[in-house]
Amino acid sequence: MTRSIRNLISSAAIFAILAAVFPKTEGFSQDTSAGTDSGPLIQLETLDSDSYSGHLNNLTGSTLSVTLSDGQSKQWELTEISEIQWEGSARTSPPTRVLLRGGSEIASAATSMKEEDLLIRSVGQPSFNVSIRAVQSVRFRAPSAATDANWLALVEEPQRRDRLVIRRDGDALDAIEGTILEITRDSVSFDLSGNIVDAPLGKLEGVIFSTNSDRESEKPLRIRDQWGSHWMAEQATWNATGRSLQLDLGDGITHSIPVDQLLDIRLSGGILYLCDAEVAQQSQLEPLSAIVGEDLASTWFATETHSKNLTTVLSSDHVVRVPEGYQKLVAAVRIASDVDQFAPLKVSVLLDDRTVWSLDVQDRKPHGLILPLEDARRLTLRITQPDTDSSTSPPTIADALGHRVEWLGARLLK
C-alpha cells in the first residue's frame, strides 16, 4: 500500500484485508602434511600487499601467529593484516537472512522469536539467542534481483514501529506497521492496533523491527563463512581445542564457527558510508548563489549528515572519491522527512561523470538502489527537477529548501 492509501484506511479495515491474506490457521588445496594437532592452513595478505601461507598457531584480539611453510613461526599485529583466507568454497546458502544492528548478516536455516529474544539456527554452527533490540530485520526469502532494492529501501527507512512485509503478486512488497509478537517455523504473530494476525511465512518477505538508535560504528573484523554469512566482529580468537573461531559481535553477543566453515577475514574494513567518504566537490548552481550570496548558499544548501544518512538539495552535486577495492553502492533514497509539501524531482547517481542510475521521485516512499561501481574513482549524487538538466536552478529559495532528499544508509561495499 502507498502511504496515502494507508492514511485513508482504518485499522479495522486493514485488519480485514490482512485476515483475507492470512487466514487463521575461491580457496586453495588441502595441506595434509601437517599433524592433526596443527592449526588450519591459511593464506594472508598484509597491508603492504605481502602474501604468506602456513598453519595458524594463534589468533587473538590483537595478534596473528602462523607457522610458515619453511617451519618458521611469524607473528603480526592485526593492524598490519588486510585479509586472512581459509580453505574451502561457498556452499548453497539457506534462504533466511538475519540482519543485526551491528552489521552482521547471517544466513540462517531457521529462526524463532519468543518474548524479547530471537533464536538463530545457523547450519552446522551452534544456535544462539540475541535480544530483538539488536536485530534490524529478518528476511525469510533468499535474495532476489526482483525484490532486493525494494527490501533494502524498507530496511533502511527509519521507523518507530515494527513492520510486516508481505510479498504480493508481481514481486511487489507491501509493508504493514504494528508490533511483532512471535515468530515460529510457520508464521509470524503480529499485533495490528489490538488485532492479532497470524501471518504464514509463505506469504511474507520478512519482518523489520522498529528503529530506536543511530547506527553503530563499523566493527574492525568482517568474517565470511561458507554459507554466505557476513559476521561483523569486535574480536575473533582461535580455539585450538574446539577447532573453531570465537567471535565477539558486540552487544554481549558471541558465536563460534567451526574452522572448516570459514572462508576469510577482512581486517581493513569492508564498508564505507558516504557520510565518511572524502568529499571531492560540493556545488550549487550560480543563480542560487546569486540570490543569497555564495557564502550563504554553501551554508544553507550544503549536504548534511546525520548518523549514516546524507541529505542533499535541489540543483546540487555531492561528489565523493571512491577508494580502491570497493565494488558497489548500496542506498535507499526518499524525500526528506522534514519536507512538508512534496514536489516531484529527479535523483541521479553518476560514476566518473557518467549517469548510471536515475529516478523521477513521484511519491514519499523510499526507493532502493544497488549499483556496481565499475572501477569508478568519483561518485556523484545529483538532484534536479524532472526532465531538466543540472543547469536549471529553482526559481525561489523556498523551492530549493523544499526539494530535500535523504540518502539512507548510503555506503560503498567491498
Order of alpha helices (4+ residues) and beta strands (2+ residues): alpha-alpha-beta-beta-beta-beta-beta-beta-beta-beta-beta-beta-beta-alpha-beta-beta-beta-beta-beta-beta-beta-beta-beta-beta-beta-beta-beta-alpha-alpha-beta-beta-beta-beta-beta-beta-beta-beta-alpha-beta
